[in-house]
Amino acid sequence: MPAPIDHPAVRRVLTAAERKGIDLEIVVFDESTHTAEQAAVAVGGELGQIVKSLVFVAPSDAGPEPIVCLVSGQNRVDVARLAAVTGEPEIRRATAREANELVGFTIGGIPPIGFERAVRVIMDPDLGRYTTVWAAAGLPTAVFEVPPATLRTLANATVAPISEERRAADVEADAARAAASDASPVVAAPGGPPLSDPAGTEATAETGPDDGSAATPLASSGA
């Protein structure tokens, strides 16, 4: 197998960035950063700095159209909001197979760029709260760091509110965890939201654990 930095999947990410005149520095880890929590621990950043690349699909005459959502690691996609933003009332999560076939990357390493076809990309505005964010670079062991504005340029993304409203209790819990992490070592949670995954509202044999998307009463998705 090629070294991670020379892997075809990583090269596609680098080439896509180079076409926009941007040189990315790829960081490679010995172990997978498959979940957002694992990635945050690995890079020494906050969970919200981790970009989850979640794949949804909308029906079209030519077959399923992929739509990639770039979501802050602590957020969950609100399917009804996404449907309104994209104008696709029948939008749904992609299966693992669909995600791989439509964007050309496997679960755990789906990046925000470098797709094999034109893909609509929607970006969570909460990513803009950070100076830099971290995204997958084509493999579960490879990531890159960029300012949110650069990420938007690279992905040609539309910035729109697509995440569900967070409860005050959840915000307080996150703050407590962040304070605790400053005082003691953090252990990655193996069951956390994947850094990249087909988006969904429930675990399946194909998609694995819940990946951070949620339905509202306005969108029937089996949540």
C-alpha positions in Angstrom: 0.0 0.0 0.0 1.3 3.5 -0.8 2.5 5.7 2.1 -0.5 7.9 3.3 0.9 11.0 1.8 1.4 9.3 -1.5 -2.0 7.5 -1.5 -4.2 8.3 -4.5 -7.0 9.5 -2.3 -4.7 12.0 -0.6 -3.2 13.1 -3.9 -6.7 13.9 -5.2 -7.3 16.2 -2.2 -3.9 17.9 -2.7 -4.5 18.3 -6.5 -7.9 19.8 -5.9 -6.4 22.3 -3.6 -3.6 23.1 -5.9 -6.1 23.9 -8.6 -7.4 26.7 -6.3 -3.8 27.9 -5.7 -3.7 26.5 -2.2 -1.0 24.3 -0.8 -2.2 22.0 2.0 -0.1 20.4 4.7 -1.2 16.9 5.3 -0.9 15.6 8.8 -0.8 11.8 9.1 -1.4 9.8 12.2 -0.5 6.2 13.1 -4.1 5.4 14.1 -7.4 6.3 12.6 -9.2 9.6 13.3 -12.5 8.0 12.2 -14.6 9.9 14.8 -14.7 13.6 15.4 -13.6 13.0 19.0 -10.6 11.0 17.9 -9.6 13.7 15.5 -9.9 16.5 18.1 -7.7 14.6 20.5 -5.2 13.8 17.8 -4.8 17.4 16.6 -5.1 18.9 20.1 -8.1 21.0 19.1 -11.7 21.5 20.1 -14.4 19.2 18.9 -16.1 22.1 17.1 -13.0 22.6 15.0 -13.4 19.1 13.4 -15.1 19.2 10.0 -17.5 16.2 9.5 -18.0 15.6 5.8 -21.5 14.1 5.7 -23.0 12.7 2.5 -26.7 13.1 1.7 -28.4 12.3 -1.6 -31.3 13.9 -3.4 -33.3 12.2 -6.2 -32.8 13.4 -9.8 -33.6 12.2 -13.3 -30.0 11.0 -13.6 -30.0 9.1 -10.3 -29.1 10.1 -6.8 -27.3 13.5 -6.5 -24.7 13.7 -3.8 -24.8 16.7 -1.5 -22.0 17.0 1.0 -22.5 18.8 4.3 -19.4 20.2 6.2 -20.5 20.2 9.8 -18.8 21.4 13.0 -17.9 18.3 15.1 -20.2 19.1 17.9 -23.3 19.7 15.7 -26.0 17.4 14.2 -27.6 18.0 10.8 -31.3 19.0 10.8 -32.7 17.3 7.8 -35.6 19.7 7.5 -33.3 22.7 7.4 -31.1 21.0 4.9 -34.1 20.2 2.7 -35.1 23.9 2.8 -31.6 25.2 2.1 -31.0 22.8 -0.9 -34.6 23.0 -2.2 -34.6 19.2 -2.1 -37.6 18.0 0.0 -36.8 14.4 -0.5 -33.2 14.6 0.5 -32.0 11.7 2.6 -28.9 10.2 4.1 -26.6 8.2 1.8 -25.7 4.6 2.5 -22.0 3.8 2.9 -22.0 2.3 -0.6 -23.7 5.3 -2.1 -21.2 7.6 -0.4 -18.3 5.7 -1.8 -19.7 5.4 -5.3 -20.9 9.1 -5.5 -17.9 10.9 -4.0 -15.1 8.4 -4.5 -13.9 8.2 -0.9 -14.5 5.6 1.8 -16.2 6.2 5.2 -13.8 7.7 7.8 -11.7 9.7 5.4 -14.2 11.6 3.2 -12.7 15.0 2.6 -14.5 18.3 1.7 -12.8 18.4 -1.8 -11.4 16.1 -4.5 -14.6 14.4 -5.5 -14.8 12.4 -8.7 -17.8 14.4 -9.9 -19.4 17.9 -9.3 -20.9 17.9 -5.8 -22.9 20.6 -4.1 -21.4 21.4 -0.7 -23.2 23.1 2.2 -21.1 24.5 5.1 -22.1 24.9 8.7 -21.6 28.5 9.7 -20.5 27.4 13.2 -17.2 26.4 11.6 -16.5 30.1 11.1 -16.2 30.6 14.9 -12.7 29.1 14.8 -9.4 30.5 13.5 -8.7 27.2 11.8 -10.5 23.9 11.3 -9.4 20.3 10.6 -10.8 18.1 7.8 -10.2 14.6 6.5 -7.7 14.4 3.7 -9.0 11.3 1.9 -8.0 8.6 4.5 -9.0 7.9 8.1 -5.4 8.6 9.2 -4.9 11.9 7.3 -6.2 15.4 8.0 -5.4 19.0 7.1 -5.8 22.4 8.8 -7.2 25.5 7.1 -9.0 28.7 8.1 -12.8 28.4 7.6 -12.7 31.0 4.8 -10.2 28.9 2.9 -12.3 25.8 3.4 -15.2 27.6 1.9 -13.2 28.6 -1.1 -11.7 25.1 -1.6 -15.1 23.4 -1.5 -17.0 26.2 -3.3 -19.4 25.8 -0.4 -22.6 27.6 0.4 -22.7 28.6 4.0 -26.1 28.1 5.5 -27.6 27.0 8.9 -28.2 23.3 8.6 -27.6 22.1 12.1 -30.3 21.5 14.7 -30.6 23.9 17.6 -28.5 22.8 20.6 -30.1 22.5 24.0 -28.7 24.6 26.8 -27.9 21.4 28.7 -25.8 20.1 25.8 -23.9 23.4 25.6 -23.2 23.3 29.3 -22.1 19.7 29.1 -19.7 20.5 26.3 -18.2 23.3 28.3 -17.8 21.0 31.3 -16.0 18.4 29.2 -13.8 21.1 27.7 -12.8 22.3 31.2 -12.1 18.7 32.3 -10.0 18.1 29.2 -7.8 21.0 30.2 -7.1 19.4 33.6 -6.6 15.8 32.5 -5.7 13.6 29.5 -8.6 13.0 27.1 -9.4 9.5 25.8 -11.2 9.4 22.4 -14.7 8.0 22.5 -14.8 5.1 20.0 -18.5 5.5 19.5 -18.5 9.2 18.6 -19.7 10.8 15.5 -17.6 9.8 12.4 -15.3 12.5 11.0 -16.8 11.5 7.6 -19.8 9.3 7.1 -22.9 9.1 5.0 -25.3 11.2 7.0 -28.2 9.5 8.8 -30.4 9.4 11.8 -29.9 5.9 12.9 -27.2 3.2 13.0 -27.3 0.6 10.2 -25.1 -2.2 9.1 -23.8 0.1 6.3 -23.4 3.4 8.0 -22.2 2.4 11.5 -22.9 4.6 14.5 -24.9 7.8 14.5 -23.0 10.4 12.6 -24.5 13.6 13.7 -27.6 14.2 11.6 -31.0 14.6 13.1 -34.5 14.8 11.7 -37.2 17.2 12.9 -41.0 16.6 12.7 -40.9 18.4 9.3 -38.7 15.6 7.8 -39.6 12.0 8.0 -36.3 10.1 8.2 -36.9 7.3 10.7 -35.2 9.1 13.6 
